[in-house]
Amino acid sequence: MRTVVIGGTGHAGTYLVPKLVEAGHEVVSVTRGEREPYRPDAAWRSIETHNIDREAAERAGTFGQTIAALEPDAVIDLICYTKESASGLVEALRGKVRQFIHCGTIFVQGHGVQVPTTEEQPRNPFGDYGVNKAAAEAYLLDEAQRNGFPVSVLHPGHIVGEGWPPLNPLGNFDPGVFAKLARGEEVALPHFGLETVHHVHADDVAQAFVLALENWGASVGESFYIVSEAAVTLRGYAEAMAAWFGQEPNLRFLPWAEWKQTVSEADAGATWEHVARSPQHSISKAKRVLGYQPRYTSLQAVQEAVEWLIVNEELLPASEFSNRGTKPRVSAR
């Protein structure tokens, strides 16, 4: 199958493209060409690559036609953020592809009511990102139901992998929080630290996309939450990471108004975006329909990413890390 991956060198694409090659797909990666994949793989030598500036092409009204001209059997769009972007592709690909898979986000849910949240629960999106992604999902599923457009929608959680900082126990992306935990330094958490975050390893996201292609008949017209088996509370996450570094957790809890003064405005904003949603999502539908089985727990995924940061970004001196009694490699179950 000739499969076009839009955003092929990003977080999910880095892991997805090699899996597609391994599964026998003829893979075409579409990217702006501004970066290499986050991790090397021999599979990248066997793919076709096209460097396209999506924003510029969309402004010119040519992006959808450009993708269609690649003559794909399937298209996986990892970087669509608005209904308008989605509709441009739908119109260009209508009647020309076997399947179109859209990468959504758990932010389409907004705040949950019953947890773990399932795909059938009403959406309560807020914020530009969540609202726009929810609108794109609603449009695509309507196209599937009304006009038979072969779309599947997958909603990953907080994607974790080698090459970039994971969402930390404060609900933001400051890697220095892990260094503090490793050294036994005090870390302040907002409220009681009982808000939740829900990670997923990029390898598990890639697994789900491949399964959606392999289970075409069952996945078309459906959406799926793609996360680890269980969310983690901020407090539990911080305690577990401190223990992984061989430390007792040294945590302090502050009211929001006081806590946000302890971090930068950008980090406080990122934390609010995550704790205001406190996602806890069910993967029962993805398991039942796709056969999805995440290999990584949230903590395993984060620990692998943090180890990469230590080795490659010198988050901690190697000697300090090795002396903590931590595992030199993190193995998925």
Sine and cosine of phi, psi and omega as CSV:
sin_phi,cos_phi,sin_psi,cos_psi,sin_omega,cos_omega
0.00,0.00,0.72,-0.69,0.04,-1.00
-1.00,0.04,0.92,-0.38,-0.13,-0.99
-0.88,-0.48,0.85,-0.52,0.04,-1.00
-1.00,-0.08,0.79,-0.61,0.03,-1.00
-0.92,-0.38,0.92,-0.39,0.03,-1.00
-1.00,0.01,0.88,-0.47,-0.12,-0.99
1.00,-0.02,0.62,0.78,-0.16,-0.99
-0.92,0.38,-0.35,0.94,-0.03,-1.00
-0.97,-0.25,0.22,0.98,0.02,-1.00
-0.99,0.13,-0.26,-0.97,-0.06,-1.00
-0.84,0.55,-0.83,0.55,-0.02,-1.00
-0.96,0.27,-0.65,0.76,-0.05,-1.00
-0.87,0.49,-0.58,0.82,0.01,-1.00
-0.82,0.57,-0.61,0.79,0.00,-1.00
-1.00,-0.03,-0.49,0.87,-0.07,-1.00
-0.96,0.29,-0.72,0.69,-0.08,-1.00
-0.83,0.55,-0.75,0.66,0.04,-1.00
-0.87,0.49,-0.59,0.81,0.02,-1.00
-0.91,0.41,-0.62,0.78,0.02,-1.00
-0.91,0.41,-0.67,0.74,0.05,-1.00
-0.87,0.49,-0.71,0.71,0.01,-1.00
-0.88,0.48,-0.55,0.83,-0.01,-1.00
-0.99,0.16,-0.01,1.00,0.08,-1.00
0.99,-0.12,0.16,0.99,0.01,-1.00
-0.98,0.21,0.53,-0.85,0.22,-0.98
-1.00,0.02,0.96,-0.29,-0.21,-0.98
-0.98,-0.19,0.72,-0.70,0.10,-1.00
-0.88,-0.47,0.87,-0.50,0.01,-1.00
-0.98,-0.18,0.81,-0.58,0.05,-1.00
-0.95,-0.32,0.83,-0.56,-0.07,-1.00
-0.48,-0.88,0.34,-0.94,0.09,-1.00
-0.94,0.35,-0.27,0.96,0.02,-1.00
0.99,0.17,0.32,0.95,-0.06,-1.00
-1.00,-0.02,-0.18,0.98,-0.04,-1.00
-0.46,-0.89,0.36,-0.93,0.12,-0.99
-1.00,0.05,0.28,-0.96,0.11,-0.99
-0.85,0.53,0.39,-0.92,-0.05,-1.00
-0.93,0.37,-0.40,0.92,0.03,-1.00
-0.62,-0.78,0.55,-0.83,-0.03,-1.00
-0.97,0.26,0.46,-0.89,0.08,-1.00
-0.32,-0.95,0.68,-0.74,-0.01,-1.00
-0.87,0.49,-0.39,0.92,-0.04,-1.00
-0.87,0.49,-0.46,0.89,-0.05,-1.00
-0.91,0.42,-0.34,0.94,0.02,-1.00
-0.96,0.27,-0.26,0.96,-0.10,-1.00
-0.96,-0.28,0.11,0.99,-0.06,-1.00
-0.97,-0.24,0.31,-0.95,0.08,-1.00
-1.00,-0.10,0.72,-0.69,-0.06,-1.00
-0.84,-0.54,0.69,-0.73,0.09,-1.00
-0.79,-0.61,0.81,-0.58,0.04,-1.00
-1.00,-0.04,0.93,-0.37,-0.05,-1.00
-0.72,-0.69,0.77,-0.64,0.11,-0.99
-0.99,0.12,0.97,-0.22,-0.11,-0.99
-0.87,0.49,-0.72,0.69,-0.06,-1.00
-0.87,0.50,-0.70,0.72,0.00,-1.00
-0.91,0.40,-0.66,0.75,0.00,-1.00
-0.92,0.40,-0.59,0.81,0.04,-1.00
-0.93,0.38,-0.64,0.77,0.05,-1.00
-0.88,0.47,-0.57,0.82,0.01,-1.00
-0.99,0.14,-0.13,0.99,0.00,-1.00
0.96,0.27,0.41,0.91,-0.09,-1.00
-0.90,-0.44,-0.10,0.99,-0.15,-0.99
-0.89,0.45,-0.75,0.66,-0.02,-1.00
-0.86,0.51,-0.70,0.71,0.00,-1.00
-0.91,0.42,-0.58,0.81,0.02,-1.00
-0.90,0.43,-0.67,0.74,0.03,-1.00
-0.92,0.39,-0.69,0.72,0.01,-1.00
-0.87,0.49,-0.58,0.81,-0.02,-1.00
-0.92,0.40,-0.28,0.96,0.07,-1.00
-0.97,0.23,-0.10,0.99,0.07,-1.00
0.83,0.55,0.81,0.58,-0.01,-1.00
-0.99,0.17,0.47,-0.88,0.24,-0.97
-1.00,0.07,-0.56,0.83,0.03,-1.00
-0.65,-0.76,0.52,-0.85,0.07,-1.00
-0.80,-0.60,0.75,-0.67,0.09,-1.00
-0.90,-0.43,0.89,-0.45,-0.04,-1.00
-0.97,-0.26,0.95,-0.30,-0.04,-1.00
-1.00,-0.07,-0.10,1.00,-0.13,-0.99
-0.70,-0.71,0.67,0.74,0.07,-1.00
-0.99,-0.17,0.80,-0.60,-0.11,-0.99
-0.86,-0.50,-0.09,1.00,-0.02,-1.00
-0.63,-0.78,0.35,-0.94,0.09,-1.00
-0.86,0.50,-0.62,0.78,-0.03,-1.00
-0.89,0.45,-0.65,0.76,0.05,-1.00
-0.90,0.44,-0.66,0.75,0.01,-1.00
-0.91,0.42,-0.67,0.74,-0.07,-1.00
-0.92,0.40,-0.56,0.83,0.04,-1.00
-0.88,0.47,-0.63,0.78,0.04,-1.00
-0.95,0.30,-0.66,0.75,0.00,-1.00
-0.85,0.52,-0.74,0.68,-0.03,-1.00
-0.89,0.45,-0.60,0.80,-0.02,-1.00
-0.97,0.24,-0.48,0.88,-0.11,-0.99
-0.98,-0.21,-0.09,1.00,-0.06,-1.00
-0.83,0.56,0.82,-0.58,0.02,-1.00
0.98,0.21,0.08,1.00,-0.09,-1.00
-0.89,-0.46,-0.20,0.98,-0.04,-1.00
-0.80,-0.61,0.47,-0.88,0.06,-1.00
-0.97,0.23,-0.56,0.83,-0.02,-1.00
-0.39,-0.92,0.58,-0.82,0.10,-1.00
-0.81,-0.58,0.84,-0.55,-0.02,-1.00
-0.91,-0.42,0.83,-0.55,-0.04,-1.00
-0.97,-0.24,0.76,-0.65,0.07,-1.00
-1.00,0.02,0.93,-0.38,0.04,-1.00
-1.00,-0.10,-0.64,-0.77,-0.02,-1.00
-0.26,-0.97,0.48,-0.88,0.09,-1.00
-0.92,0.39,-0.22,0.98,0.05,-1.00
-0.92,0.38,-0.21,0.98,0.07,-1.00
-0.90,0.44,-0.38,0.92,-0.08,-1.00
-0.97,0.25,-0.55,0.83,-0.15,-0.99
0.94,0.33,-0.68,-0.73,0.04,-1.00
-1.00,0.06,0.65,-0.76,0.05,-1.00
-0.99,0.11,0.23,-0.97,0.08,-1.00
-0.92,-0.39,-0.82,0.57,0.11,-0.99
-0.93,-0.36,0.69,-0.72,-0.01,-1.00
-0.85,-0.53,0.53,-0.85,-0.01,1.00
-0.92,0.39,0.60,-0.80,-0.08,-1.00
-0.97,0.25,0.72,-0.69,0.05,-1.00
-0.97,-0.24,0.23,-0.97,-0.03,-1.00
-0.91,0.41,-0.38,0.93,-0.06,-1.00
-0.99,0.17,-0.25,0.97,-0.04,-1.00
-0.95,0.32,0.53,-0.85,-0.01,-1.00
-0.85,0.52,0.59,-0.80,0.04,-1.00
-0.99,0.17,0.64,-0.77,0.08,-1.00
-0.76,-0.64,0.83,0.56,-0.12,-0.99
-0.94,0.35,0.50,-0.87,0.14,-0.99
-0.55,-0.83,0.31,-0.95,-0.09,-1.00
0.98,0.17,0.51,-0.86,-0.08,-1.00
-0.83,0.55,-0.70,0.71,-0.06,-1.00
-0.89,0.45,-0.79,0.62,-0.02,-1.00
-0.90,0.44,-0.67,0.74,-0.02,-1.00
-0.91,0.42,-0.70,0.71,-0.02,-1.00
-0.92,0.39,-0.64,0.77,0.02,-1.00
-0.93,0.37,-0.59,0.80,0.05,-1.00
-0.91,0.42,-0.62,0.78,0.03,-1.00
-0.91,0.41,-0.63,0.77,0.04,-1.00
-0.90,0.44,-0.69,0.72,0.02,-1.00
-0.88,0.47,-0.74,0.68,-0.03,-1.00
-0.87,0.50,-0.67,0.74,0.02,-1.00
-0.88,0.47,-0.73,0.68,-0.06,-1.00
-0.91,0.42,-0.68,0.73,0.00,-1.00
-0.93,0.36,-0.54,0.84,0.09,-1.00
-0.91,0.42,-0.64,0.77,0.06,-1.00
-0.89,0.45,-0.59,0.81,0.05,-1.00
-0.92,0.40,-0.69,0.72,-0.08,-1.00
-0.97,0.25,-0.63,0.77,-0.07,-1.00
-1.00,0.06,-0.62,0.78,-0.17,-0.99
-0.86,-0.51,0.07,1.00,0.07,-1.00
0.96,0.29,0.33,0.95,0.04,-1.00
-0.93,0.37,0.78,-0.63,-0.18,-0.98
-0.99,0.15,0.93,0.37,-0.07,-1.00
-0.97,-0.23,0.60,-0.80,0.19,-0.98
-0.83,-0.56,0.58,-0.81,-0.04,-1.00
-0.85,-0.53,0.82,-0.57,0.04,-1.00
-0.90,-0.44,0.74,-0.67,-0.06,-1.00
-0.92,-0.40,1.00,-0.07,0.05,-1.00
-0.95,0.31,0.36,-0.93,0.16,-0.99
-1.00,0.08,-0.53,-0.85,-0.02,-1.00
-0.97,0.23,0.97,-0.25,-0.16,-0.99
-0.95,0.30,0.76,-0.65,-0.07,-1.00
-0.83,-0.56,0.62,-0.78,0.07,-1.00
-0.10,-1.00,0.08,-1.00,0.04,-1.00
-0.94,0.35,0.77,-0.64,0.10,-1.00
0.87,-0.49,-0.18,0.98,0.01,-1.00
-0.47,-0.88,0.42,-0.91,-0.04,-1.00
-0.93,0.38,0.71,-0.70,0.07,-1.00
-0.98,0.19,0.35,-0.94,0.14,-0.99
-0.86,0.51,0.81,-0.59,-0.16,-0.99
-1.00,-0.07,0.01,-1.00,-0.03,-1.00
-0.92,0.38,-0.09,1.00,0.13,-0.99
-1.00,-0.06,-0.11,0.99,-0.05,-1.00
0.99,0.15,0.38,0.92,0.12,-0.99
-0.71,-0.70,-0.20,-0.98,-0.16,-0.99
-0.90,-0.44,0.39,0.92,0.04,-1.00
-0.97,0.23,0.94,-0.34,-0.03,-1.00
-0.93,0.37,-0.31,0.95,0.01,-1.00
-0.88,0.47,-0.35,0.94,0.05,-1.00
-0.88,0.48,-0.63,0.78,0.01,-1.00
-0.92,0.38,-0.59,0.81,0.04,-1.00
-0.90,0.44,-0.64,0.77,0.04,-1.00
-0.89,0.47,-0.70,0.71,0.01,-1.00
-0.90,0.44,-0.61,0.80,-0.02,-1.00
-0.92,0.40,-0.48,0.88,-0.05,-1.00
-0.99,-0.11,0.01,1.00,-0.01,-1.00
0.97,0.24,0.27,0.96,0.01,-1.00
-0.97,0.22,0.36,-0.93,-0.02,-1.00
-0.93,0.37,0.69,-0.73,0.08,-1.00
-0.82,-0.58,0.83,-0.56,0.01,-1.00
-1.00,-0.03,0.72,-0.70,0.04,-1.00
-0.91,-0.41,0.53,-0.85,0.05,-1.00
-0.96,0.28,0.56,-0.83,0.05,-1.00
0.85,0.53,-0.76,-0.65,0.01,-1.00
-0.97,-0.24,0.13,0.99,0.00,-1.00
0.95,0.31,0.37,0.93,-0.06,-1.00
-0.98,-0.19,-0.01,1.00,0.15,-0.99
-0.92,0.40,0.34,-0.94,-0.11,-0.99
-0.87,-0.50,0.40,-0.91,0.19,-0.98
-0.73,-0.68,0.44,-0.90,-0.08,-1.00
-0.73,-0.68,0.98,-0.20,-0.03,-1.00
-0.99,0.12,0.20,-0.98,0.20,-0.98
-0.42,-0.91,0.69,-0.72,0.04,-1.00
-0.95,0.31,0.62,-0.78,-0.01,-1.00
-0.86,0.52,-0.49,0.87,0.04,-1.00
-0.91,0.41,-0.58,0.81,0.04,-1.00
-0.96,0.28,-0.56,0.83,0.12,-0.99
-0.87,0.49,-0.72,0.70,0.01,-1.00
-0.87,0.49,-0.66,0.75,0.05,-1.00
-0.82,0.57,-0.70,0.71,-0.06,-1.00
-0.91,0.42,-0.63,0.77,0.01,-1.00
-0.91,0.41,-0.66,0.76,0.04,-1.00
-0.90,0.44,-0.66,0.75,0.02,-1.00
-0.90,0.44,-0.60,0.80,0.03,-1.00
-0.89,0.45,-0.61,0.80,0.07,-1.00
-0.93,0.37,-0.67,0.74,-0.05,-1.00
-0.95,0.32,-0.43,0.90,0.01,-1.00
-0.93,-0.36,0.78,0.62,-0.08,-1.00
-0.79,0.62,-0.77,0.64,-0.09,-1.00
-0.88,0.47,-0.55,0.84,-0.04,-1.00
-1.00,0.03,-0.43,0.90,-0.12,-0.99
-1.00,-0.06,-0.38,0.92,-0.02,-1.00
-0.91,0.41,0.72,-0.69,-0.01,-1.00
0.99,0.14,0.15,0.99,-0.07,-1.00
-0.83,-0.55,0.37,-0.93,0.14,-0.99
-0.85,-0.53,0.46,-0.89,-0.10,-0.99
-0.62,-0.78,0.69,-0.73,0.18,-0.98
-0.99,0.11,0.75,-0.66,-0.04,-1.00
-0.85,-0.53,0.99,-0.15,-0.04,-1.00
-0.63,-0.78,-0.02,-1.00,0.10,-1.00
-0.95,0.30,0.03,-1.00,-0.01,-1.00
-0.88,0.48,-0.52,0.85,-0.09,-1.00
-0.45,-0.89,0.60,-0.80,0.12,-0.99
-0.96,0.30,0.22,-0.98,0.06,-1.00
-0.80,-0.59,0.57,-0.82,0.14,-0.99
-0.97,0.23,0.42,-0.91,0.03,-1.00
-0.86,0.52,-0.68,0.74,-0.02,-1.00
-0.91,0.42,-0.75,0.66,0.00,-1.00
-0.88,0.48,-0.62,0.79,0.03,-1.00
-0.89,0.46,-0.75,0.67,0.00,-1.00
-0.89,0.46,-0.69,0.72,0.00,-1.00
-0.89,0.45,-0.67,0.74,-0.01,-1.00
-0.91,0.41,-0.64,0.77,0.01,-1.00
-0.94,0.34,-0.61,0.79,0.07,-1.00
-0.87,0.49,-0.70,0.71,0.02,-1.00
-0.89,0.45,-0.61,0.79,0.02,-1.00
-0.89,0.46,-0.53,0.85,0.06,-1.00
-1.00,0.08,0.04,1.00,0.00,-1.00
0.98,0.19,0.43,0.90,-0.05,-1.00
-0.87,-0.49,0.43,-0.90,0.23,-0.97
-0.99,0.17,0.67,-0.74,0.00,-1.00
-0.92,0.40,0.66,-0.75,0.02,-1.00
-0.85,-0.52,1.00,0.09,-0.17,-0.99
-0.91,-0.41,0.54,-0.84,0.10,-1.00
-0.76,-0.65,0.55,-0.83,-0.07,-1.00
-0.87,-0.50,0.76,-0.65,-0.10,-1.00
-0.76,-0.65,0.54,-0.84,0.16,-0.99
-0.85,0.52,0.45,-0.89,-0.09,-1.00
-0.81,0.58,-0.74,0.67,-0.07,-1.00
-0.86,0.51,-0.57,0.82,0.02,-1.00
-0.99,0.15,-0.65,0.76,-0.05,-1.00
-0.89,0.46,-0.67,0.74,-0.10,-0.99
-0.91,0.41,-0.25,0.97,0.07,-1.00
-0.98,0.19,-0.18,0.98,-0.05,-1.00
-1.00,-0.01,-0.12,0.99,-0.03,-1.00
-0.76,-0.65,0.14,-0.99,0.03,-1.00
-0.93,0.36,0.31,-0.95,0.03,-1.00
-0.87,0.49,-0.63,0.77,0.00,-1.00
-0.91,0.41,-0.68,0.73,0.00,-1.00
-0.93,0.37,-0.61,0.79,0.05,-1.00
-0.90,0.44,-0.64,0.77,0.03,-1.00
-0.90,0.44,-0.67,0.75,0.03,-1.00
-0.90,0.43,-0.66,0.75,0.03,-1.00
-0.88,0.48,-0.72,0.69,-0.01,-1.00
-0.86,0.51,-0.67,0.74,0.00,-1.00
-0.84,0.55,-0.57,0.82,-0.04,-1.00
-1.00,0.04,-0.72,0.70,-0.06,-1.00
-0.95,0.30,-0.44,0.90,0.03,-1.00
-0.92,0.40,-0.41,0.91,0.04,-1.00
-0.99,-0.11,-0.57,0.82,-0.03,-1.00
0.64,0.77,0.90,0.43,-0.11,-0.99
-0.93,0.36,0.64,-0.77,0.16,-0.99
-0.59,-0.81,0.97,-0.24,-0.16,-0.99
-0.91,-0.42,0.51,-0.86,0.03,-1.00
-1.00,0.00,0.61,-0.79,0.12,-0.99
-0.93,-0.37,0.30,0.95,-0.05,-1.00
-0.88,0.47,-0.61,0.79,0.01,-1.00
-0.93,0.37,-0.70,0.71,0.02,-1.00
-0.89,0.46,-0.60,0.80,0.06,-1.00
-0.91,0.42,-0.73,0.69,-0.09,-1.00
-0.94,0.35,-0.70,0.71,-0.13,-0.99
-1.00,0.05,-0.66,0.75,-0.10,-0.99
-0.98,-0.18,-0.34,0.94,-0.14,-0.99
0.99,0.16,0.38,0.93,-0.02,-1.00
-0.91,0.40,0.76,-0.65,0.06,-1.00
-0.66,-0.75,0.99,-0.13,-0.02,-1.00
-0.87,0.50,0.70,-0.72,0.01,-1.00
-0.99,0.11,-0.41,0.91,-0.10,-1.00
-0.91,-0.41,0.68,-0.73,0.27,-0.96
-0.97,0.23,0.19,-0.98,0.05,-1.00
-0.83,0.55,-0.72,0.69,-0.07,-1.00
-0.93,0.36,-0.62,0.78,0.05,-1.00
-0.88,0.48,-0.68,0.74,0.01,-1.00
-0.89,0.46,-0.72,0.69,-0.01,-1.00
-0.90,0.43,-0.68,0.73,-0.04,-1.00
-0.89,0.45,-0.61,0.79,0.07,-1.00
-0.89,0.45,-0.68,0.73,0.00,-1.00
-0.91,0.40,-0.66,0.75,0.00,-1.00
-0.92,0.40,-0.63,0.77,0.05,-1.00
-0.87,0.50,-0.65,0.76,0.04,-1.00
-0.88,0.48,-0.67,0.74,0.01,-1.00
-0.89,0.46,-0.62,0.79,0.00,-1.00
-0.92,0.40,-0.71,0.71,-0.07,-1.00
-0.96,0.29,-0.64,0.77,-0.15,-0.99
-0.98,-0.21,-0.45,0.89,-0.06,-1.00
-0.92,-0.40,0.05,1.00,0.04,-1.00
0.83,0.56,0.70,0.72,0.09,-1.00
-0.85,0.52,-0.63,0.78,0.13,-0.99
-0.72,-0.70,0.49,-0.87,0.15,-0.99
-0.85,0.52,0.65,-0.76,-0.05,-1.00
-0.83,0.55,-0.62,0.79,-0.01,-1.00
-0.91,0.42,-0.63,0.77,0.00,-1.00
-0.92,0.40,-0.63,0.78,0.02,-1.00
-0.92,0.40,-0.74,0.67,-0.08,-1.00
-0.92,0.39,-0.43,0.90,-0.01,-1.00
-0.99,0.15,-0.07,1.00,-0.04,-1.00
-0.99,0.12,-0.11,0.99,-0.04,-1.00
0.98,0.19,0.33,0.95,0.00,-1.00
-0.99,0.13,0.27,-0.96,0.00,-1.00
-0.97,0.26,0.74,-0.67,0.01,-1.00
-0.93,0.37,-0.45,0.89,0.08,-1.00
-0.71,-0.70,0.53,-0.85,0.03,-1.00
-0.97,-0.24,0.84,-0.55,-0.04,-1.00
-0.96,-0.27,0.77,-0.64,0.10,-1.00
-0.95,0.30,0.47,-0.88,0.00,-1.00
-0.98,0.19,0.00,0.00,0.00,0.00
